[in-house]
Amino acid sequence: MSVLRSVPESQFAYVVVVSRRARQLMIGGRPMVDSSGSRKTSRIAEEELLQGLLEYQLPELPEGAEEKEAKRRK
């Protein structure tokens, strides 16, 4: 798995990354952005992601999983 810093293409992955970072902030993590203008942890986490400050990994799909998913969607 590779470490990514860009905004995920998938909306689901975007929400998962932001929510996990927001949870870290809720339990005492320090924000990586200076004075975001908001005290909401989800907004701070979103700004960190948009600025490319967060590193995350997406799971790799097993071989053939992409083909199965494409067939299922049709």
C-alpha positions as CSV (number, residue, x, y, z in Angstrom):
1,M,0.0,0.0,0.0
2,S,1.2,3.4,-0.8
3,V,0.9,6.5,1.4
4,L,-1.3,9.2,-0.2
5,R,-1.7,12.9,0.5
6,S,-4.0,14.0,-2.2
7,V,-7.8,14.2,-1.9
8,P,-9.4,10.8,-2.5
9,E,-11.4,10.4,-5.7
10,S,-14.1,8.4,-3.9
11,Q,-16.5,10.3,-1.8
12,F,-16.7,7.4,0.6
13,A,-12.9,7.4,1.1
14,Y,-13.0,11.2,1.6
15,V,-15.6,10.9,4.4
16,V,-13.7,8.0,6.0
17,V,-10.4,9.9,6.0
18,V,-12.0,13.1,7.4
19,S,-14.0,11.2,10.1
20,R,-11.0,9.3,11.3
21,R,-8.9,12.5,11.6
22,A,-11.8,14.2,13.3
23,R,-11.9,11.4,15.9
24,Q,-8.2,11.9,16.6
25,L,-8.8,15.6,17.1
26,M,-11.7,14.8,19.5
27,I,-9.5,12.7,21.8
28,G,-6.9,15.4,22.0
29,G,-4.9,15.4,18.8
30,R,-3.4,18.8,17.8
31,P,-4.6,20.4,14.6
32,M,-2.1,20.7,11.8
33,V,-3.7,23.9,10.5
34,D,-3.3,27.4,12.0
35,S,-6.6,28.9,13.2
36,S,-9.0,27.4,10.8
37,G,-11.8,29.8,11.8
38,S,-13.9,26.8,13.0
39,R,-13.8,24.9,16.2
40,K,-15.6,21.9,14.7
41,T,-13.3,18.9,14.5
42,S,-14.8,17.7,11.2
43,R,-14.2,21.0,9.5
44,I,-10.6,21.2,10.8
45,A,-9.9,17.6,9.6
46,E,-11.4,18.5,6.2
47,E,-9.1,21.6,5.9
48,E,-6.1,19.5,6.8
49,L,-7.0,17.0,4.0
50,L,-7.6,19.7,1.4
51,Q,-4.2,21.3,2.2
52,G,-2.5,17.9,1.8
53,L,-1.4,17.6,5.4
54,L,-2.9,14.2,6.1
55,E,-1.3,10.9,5.0
56,Y,-3.5,7.9,4.5
57,Q,-3.5,4.5,2.9
58,L,-6.3,2.9,0.9
59,P,-6.6,-0.9,1.0
60,E,-5.6,-2.7,-2.1
61,L,-8.2,-4.8,-3.8
62,P,-7.5,-8.5,-4.4
63,E,-6.8,-9.6,-8.0
64,G,-10.0,-9.8,-10.1
65,A,-12.0,-7.7,-7.6
66,E,-12.3,-4.8,-10.0
67,E,-13.7,-7.0,-12.7
68,K,-16.3,-8.5,-10.4
69,E,-17.3,-5.1,-9.2
70,A,-17.7,-3.8,-12.8
71,K,-19.9,-6.8,-13.7
72,R,-22.0,-6.3,-10.5
73,R,-22.6,-2.6,-11.3
74,K,-23.9,-3.4,-14.8
